[in-house]
Amino acid sequence: MELTAPPVFLARHERYVVGVDLGQSSDPTAIAVLHHRSGVLDTNSEFERHCNIGRKPQTPCVRTDVRHLERLPLGMSYPAVVQHVANLLIRAPLQDAELVIDETGVGRAVGDIFIDAGMKPQRISITAGTEATWAGRDRWHVAKTILISTVDAMLHTGTLRFAAALREADAMAEELKDFRRKLSDAGRATYAARTGRHDDLVLAVAIGCWWINRPPPPQPVFGHWATCLQGAT
C-alpha cells in the first residue's frame, strides 16, 4: 500500500505587510507585522521533489503568519509613534514591507507625519456599513465589518496563523474573544468588541489582512472608451 506523504508547503512569492492602528487618548497604538506567502502544497515524497519526478499534482495554497505584534505605551506622542514604526521598517526583512495605517480617529495630519518621515503608507478610514471603497491615490474607506470578517474568515480556513512566541499573543486572544458577531434582521453580520474592551491589536491585524486580500482599485479609462462611457451616463 502506497503511503501518502504529509503535505509540504512550497512558497513561490512572499511579502510583508505592517498594519498600524493609531491610538488616541484612551487607546494605545498597535502594530502587526504579517508575512504573506503564496505557493503550493506538495504531497510527493522528498526524493520525488528533489528529483523533480513527483506524480501527484500540487495544489495552490496561501499562508499569512503574524510575525510581530505589539502595543505601544498609552499616551505616546504621534511623532514618537512614527519614529518607532520607521525604526521597525529599517530592519530586515521589512525594508520593502507595505505599510498600512488607520487614520480614522487621528485625522490626515498624523498620516502626513509618516509621509514627512519618508514613508509611503496606505491610509485607511474605518467606516460603518458594509463596503470598501477606493478614495483615490493612497486612501481607502473600509467598513469595520469587512476588516473583522476578513480576520474571521482567515482564522476559520487556517490561512491566518500567529507565532507562538508573540509577546502580545495572550492579549490578542482575549481581544478576539471579546468580539461578538451579530446578525441583523436583514441577515448581515456585524462585529463589535464588548463595551470597555480594547480592539487595537485585532484592528492592526485586520488592517494588514484586508490589505493582503483587498480588491484592486478601479483602473482609469482614457481615450475613446472614456468618451463612450461618459456618453452612456
C-alpha positions as CSV (number, residue, x, y, z in Angstrom):
1,M,0.0,0.0,0.0
2,E,1.4,3.4,-1.0
3,L,1.7,5.8,1.9
4,T,0.7,9.4,1.3
5,A,3.5,11.8,2.3
6,P,2.5,14.7,4.6
7,P,1.9,17.9,2.5
8,V,4.8,20.3,2.3
9,F,4.2,24.0,1.7
10,L,6.4,25.4,-1.0
11,A,6.4,29.2,-1.1
12,R,6.6,30.9,-4.5
13,H,6.0,34.5,-3.6
14,E,6.2,36.4,-0.3
15,R,5.8,39.9,1.1
16,Y,5.5,41.6,4.4
17,V,2.7,44.0,5.4
18,V,2.8,46.2,8.5
19,G,-0.6,47.2,9.9
20,V,-0.8,50.1,12.3
21,D,-3.9,51.0,14.3
22,L,-3.1,54.6,15.5
23,G,-4.3,55.1,19.1
24,Q,-6.0,58.1,20.7
25,S,-6.1,59.4,24.2
26,S,-7.8,56.3,25.7
27,D,-6.4,53.7,23.2
28,P,-2.8,52.6,22.6
29,T,-1.3,52.3,19.1
30,A,-1.0,48.7,17.9
31,I,1.4,47.3,15.3
32,A,1.2,44.0,13.5
33,V,3.7,42.5,11.0
34,L,2.2,40.0,8.6
35,H,4.3,37.6,6.5
36,H,2.2,36.6,3.5
37,R,3.3,33.7,1.3
38,S,1.6,32.2,-1.7
39,G,2.7,28.8,-3.2
40,V,1.6,25.2,-3.4
41,L,1.1,22.1,-1.2
42,D,3.0,19.1,-2.4
43,T,2.3,15.6,-1.2
44,N,5.1,13.9,-3.1
45,S,8.0,12.4,-1.2
46,E,11.1,14.4,-0.5
47,F,13.0,12.2,-3.0
48,E,10.4,12.9,-5.8
49,R,10.5,16.6,-5.2
50,H,14.3,16.6,-5.2
51,C,14.5,14.7,-8.5
52,N,11.5,16.5,-10.0
53,I,9.7,13.3,-10.6
54,G,6.6,13.9,-8.5
55,R,3.4,12.4,-9.9
56,K,0.9,13.9,-7.5
57,P,-0.4,17.3,-8.6
58,Q,0.4,20.3,-6.4
59,T,-2.4,22.4,-5.1
60,P,-2.4,26.2,-4.6
61,C,-2.0,27.4,-1.1
62,V,-1.6,30.7,0.8
63,R,-0.5,31.4,4.3
64,T,-0.3,34.6,6.4
65,D,1.7,34.5,9.6
66,V,1.7,37.2,12.2
67,R,5.4,37.6,13.0
68,H,5.3,40.6,15.3
69,L,2.6,42.1,17.4
70,E,3.0,45.0,19.9
71,R,1.0,47.6,21.7
72,L,2.8,50.9,22.3
73,P,2.6,52.8,25.6
74,L,-0.6,54.8,26.1
75,G,-0.1,58.5,25.5
76,M,2.9,58.1,23.3
77,S,3.2,61.1,21.1
78,Y,2.5,60.7,17.4
79,P,6.0,61.8,16.2
80,A,7.4,59.1,18.6
81,V,5.0,56.5,17.2
82,V,6.1,57.4,13.6
83,Q,9.7,57.1,14.6
84,H,9.1,53.8,16.2
85,V,7.5,52.5,13.0
86,A,10.3,53.9,10.9
87,N,12.9,52.1,13.1
88,L,10.9,48.9,12.6
89,L,10.8,49.2,8.9
90,I,14.6,49.6,8.5
91,R,15.1,46.1,10.0
92,A,15.5,43.1,7.8
93,P,13.3,41.8,6.2
94,L,10.9,44.7,6.4
95,Q,12.8,47.2,4.2
96,D,10.3,46.6,1.4
97,A,7.3,46.0,3.6
98,E,3.9,47.6,2.7
99,L,2.8,50.0,5.4
100,V,-1.0,50.4,6.1
101,I,-2.3,52.8,8.8
102,D,-5.6,53.5,10.2
103,E,-6.1,57.3,10.4
104,T,-9.8,57.2,11.3
105,G,-9.7,58.9,14.7
106,V,-6.5,60.9,14.4
107,G,-7.1,62.6,11.0
108,R,-4.9,63.2,8.0
109,A,-2.4,65.3,9.8
110,V,-1.0,62.4,11.7
111,G,-0.8,60.3,8.5
112,D,1.1,63.2,6.9
113,I,3.8,62.8,9.6
114,F,4.5,59.4,8.1
115,I,4.9,61.0,4.7
116,D,7.3,63.7,6.1
117,A,9.3,60.9,7.7
118,G,9.9,59.3,4.2
119,M,7.4,56.5,4.4
120,K,4.6,55.8,1.9
121,P,1.7,54.5,3.9
122,Q,-1.6,53.3,2.6
123,R,-4.2,55.2,4.6
124,I,-7.5,53.6,5.8
125,S,-10.5,55.3,7.3
126,I,-12.8,52.8,9.1
127,T,-16.4,53.4,8.4
128,A,-19.8,51.9,9.2
129,G,-21.8,49.9,6.6
130,T,-20.6,47.0,4.6
131,E,-18.5,48.5,1.8
132,A,-14.8,49.1,1.0
133,T,-14.2,52.0,-1.5
134,W,-11.1,53.4,-3.0
135,A,-10.8,57.1,-2.2
136,G,-8.0,57.9,-4.6
137,R,-4.3,57.6,-4.6
138,D,-3.3,56.0,-1.2
139,R,-6.6,56.3,0.6
140,W,-9.4,53.8,1.3
141,H,-12.7,53.8,3.2
142,V,-13.3,50.4,4.7
143,A,-16.2,49.2,6.8
144,K,-15.2,47.7,10.1
145,T,-17.4,44.7,9.4
146,I,-15.2,43.9,6.4
147,L,-12.0,44.2,8.4
148,I,-13.1,41.9,11.2
149,S,-14.9,39.4,8.9
150,T,-11.7,39.1,6.9
151,V,-9.8,38.0,10.0
152,D,-12.7,35.8,11.0
153,A,-12.7,34.0,7.6
154,M,-8.9,33.6,7.6
155,L,-8.9,32.1,11.0
156,H,-11.6,29.6,10.1
157,T,-9.8,28.5,7.0
158,G,-6.4,28.2,8.7
159,T,-4.9,30.8,6.4
160,L,-4.0,33.2,9.3
161,R,-1.6,32.0,12.0
162,F,0.0,33.5,15.0
163,A,3.6,32.8,16.0
164,A,3.7,31.1,19.4
165,A,6.4,33.5,20.7
166,L,4.4,36.7,20.2
167,R,4.7,39.0,23.2
168,E,1.1,40.1,22.8
169,A,-0.3,36.7,21.9
170,D,-2.4,36.4,25.1
171,A,-3.8,40.0,24.7
172,M,-4.7,39.2,21.1
173,A,-6.5,36.1,22.1
174,E,-8.5,38.0,24.7
175,E,-9.4,40.7,22.2
176,L,-10.7,38.0,19.7
177,K,-12.8,36.5,22.5
178,D,-14.3,39.9,23.3
179,F,-15.5,40.4,19.7
180,R,-19.1,39.4,19.2
181,R,-20.7,38.5,15.8
182,K,-24.3,39.5,15.5
183,L,-26.8,39.1,12.6
184,S,-29.1,41.9,11.7
185,D,-32.7,41.4,10.7
186,A,-31.5,41.6,7.1
187,G,-29.1,38.7,7.7
188,R,-25.9,40.9,7.7
189,A,-23.1,40.1,10.1
190,T,-21.7,42.9,12.4
191,Y,-18.8,42.7,14.7
192,A,-18.0,44.8,17.8
193,A,-15.9,44.5,20.9
194,R,-17.7,44.4,24.3
195,T,-18.1,47.8,26.0
196,G,-14.9,48.9,27.7
197,R,-12.7,46.4,25.9
198,H,-9.8,47.3,23.6
199,D,-9.7,46.2,19.9
200,D,-6.4,47.8,18.8
201,L,-4.5,44.6,18.3
202,V,-7.3,43.0,16.3
203,L,-7.6,46.1,14.1
204,A,-3.9,46.2,13.4
205,V,-4.0,42.6,12.2
206,A,-7.3,43.2,10.4
207,I,-5.9,46.1,8.5
208,G,-3.0,44.1,7.3
209,C,-5.2,41.1,6.4
210,W,-7.6,43.3,4.5
211,W,-4.8,44.9,2.5
212,I,-3.5,41.5,1.5
213,N,-6.9,40.4,0.3
214,R,-8.2,43.7,-0.9
215,P,-9.8,44.1,-4.4
216,P,-7.8,46.1,-6.9
217,P,-8.6,49.8,-7.3
218,P,-10.6,50.8,-10.4
219,Q,-8.4,51.4,-13.4
220,P,-8.7,54.8,-15.1
221,V,-10.2,54.9,-18.6
222,F,-8.6,57.0,-21.3
223,G,-9.3,58.0,-24.9
224,H,-12.2,56.8,-27.0
225,W,-13.6,54.4,-24.4
226,A,-13.7,57.1,-21.7
227,T,-15.8,59.3,-24.1
228,C,-18.1,56.4,-24.8
229,L,-18.6,55.7,-21.0
230,Q,-19.3,59.4,-20.3
231,G,-21.9,59.4,-23.1
232,A,-23.5,56.4,-21.6
233,T,-24.1,58.1,-18.3
